[in-house]
Amino acid sequence: PCPGIAMKVLDPETGEEKKPGESGLLYLKGPNVMLGYLGRPDLTAEVLKDGWYCTGDIAFIDEDGFLGLTDRLSRFSKIGGEMVPHIAVEEALLGAAGLSGSVLAVSGVEDERKGEKLVVLCTPECGDPRWLWEALDKTEIPNLWKPAASEYYRVDAIPLLGTGKVDLDALKKLAVKCAKEEPRG
């Protein structure tokens, strides 16, 4: 970190500090960290704890003190008590299908049984959504990380920001909308 900045990585569930090399939620503390959201003490209380700012980033600090960012907390779903990383599922899908680019995305939506479930939004470039499910089913990722065959939805395009990154808010809204409709997978 820069001089005067402290950082730590905590387990998102327990709040316990992670060991070097273990991923968790990144917290920062220092004179450059914001004091809070203007007029929003509720939001301030969510991200500031004892002067530590919760960045929302999933990261690790290695043995030499170097920081590695690996994901965003918003790109995880809690399914049956386990944190499932959307990016890992996307990478497994892309690899299994031999695809690349912004042709599919994974999001979480509410589920009565397990808290959340995974939804795959796929563009026409992906081909038949059933084929995607079959390709992922043959991979070694944990079964809990594999979206149900009924949770694959064809969309015209994955919503992107001007930077080319996935627009996570628009993605979530689209996933919720698709999941409320009849499954098309």
N, C-alpha and C positions, 0 to 999 in steps of 0.2 A: 504493500500500500504506500501511498504518498506519505511524507512525514506528517505526523499529527493525526493520522487516520488509523483507527483500530478496526479489525474485522474478525468475525468469528462465524462459524458454520454450525447451525443447530439442527437437530432432528425436527422436522415439521410437526410430528405427532407429540413427542415427549418434551421438546424444548431442551434436551440434553445436548451438550457440545459434542460434535463429531470428532473423530480422530483424524490425523493427517491422511489425506487421500480419500476419505469417505465423503460422499455427497450429502448435502443437506441445504437448508435455507440460509442464505447469506444475510448477515447483519453488519452494519457499519456504524462507527461512532467517531465523531470528530467535529472541529469547528465549522466545517463546510456543510454539515448535514442540516437539512431543513429543520426548523423549529416546529413545523406543523402546517396543516392546511388552514388557510385563512377562513375563519368563521365556521369551520367544520371540526369541532372537537371529537365527534364520533369517528371520523376518518383518521384523525391524528392518533387517537387511542388504538386504532387497529394497527398502525405501522410504527409507532414509537413506544418502546418499552424501556424504562430506566435509561433513557438517552440513546438507546440503540435503535437504529432505523432498519426495519425489515424491507429489503430491496424487492422481494418477490422472486429473486433469482435462485435457481438451484445451482450450487457451486461446490467446489472442494478447495482446500488449501493443502498443497503438497508439503513434503518434509522440509523443503527449503523456504517455505513461506510464500510460494507463488500461488496465485489464485487462478482457478480454472472454472469458467462458466459453462454449464452443460445444458441448462433448460430454464424455463419459467414455471413457477408453481401453477400458474393458470393453465399450463399444458399437461396437467396430470388429472386423473380421475381417481376418486376413492371408491373402489369397488370391493364390497365385502370386507372392508377394513384394510385393504391393501392399496397403496399408491401405484397407479399404473401410468407410465409415461407415454403420452401420445406420440412423441417423436420416435420412440423406439418401435412402436407399432407401425407408424408410417414408413420407417426405414425398412422394417421387415416386409411390409407389403410391396414397396417399390422393388426391393431386391428379389423377392419371390416371383414377381411379375415381370422383372426385367425392364422396369420403367424408370424414368427420372423426371425431375422438374415438378412443377406445381400442378400435377394431374390428379392428385388425391389429397385428402386431409382427414384427420381423425379428430373428433370432438366428443365431449361427454355430455350426456343429458340425464335428467332425473330418471330414476328407476325405483319403483316401489319395493322390490325385493332386495336389491343390493346397494341402494343409495344412488348409484350412477350406473350407466351403461355406456359402452362405446358405440359411436356411430361413424361410419365411413362415408364420406362424400367423394364421389369419383366422377371424373369428366368422361366424355365419350372416348377420349384417347386411351382410356383404361380397358375398353372392351366391355364384355359382359361382367356385371358385378358378381355373378355367381362364380365365374372363373377366378376372380380376385380372391373370394372367400376360400375356394378350393386350394389356391396357391398358398395362402397364408396358413391354412390348416395343416399343410405338410411341413411347416417350419418348426424349429425347436423352441420358439418363444412359449412362455407359459400359457396354458389353456385359458386362464383368467384374462389374459391380455388379448385374446382372439375375439373380435366382435362376432356376434351371432350372424348367421347367414341372412337373416331378415333385416339386419341393420346396415345394409349397403344401399346407398341412394345415388342415383345418377343426377348430376347437376350440370348446368351449362359450363360453369367455370368456378374455380376456387377463388373466393374473394381475396384480393391482394391490396396492399397499401401502395402508395406512390413509390415507395422504396423497393417494391418487389416482394416484401415479406407478407406472410399471410395476415390478413386483417382478422385478428382473433375474435373481436366483438361480432363482426358480421358473420364469421364462420359459426360461432355459437348460435346466433339467431337462426341461421339457415339450417343447422343441425336440429334444433328444437322444432322448427317448422316441418322438416322432413320426417322426423320421428313421430309427429302427431298425425301424419298422413298414413295411409296404408303402406306397409312395407313393399318395396319394389325390388328387393334383392333376390 
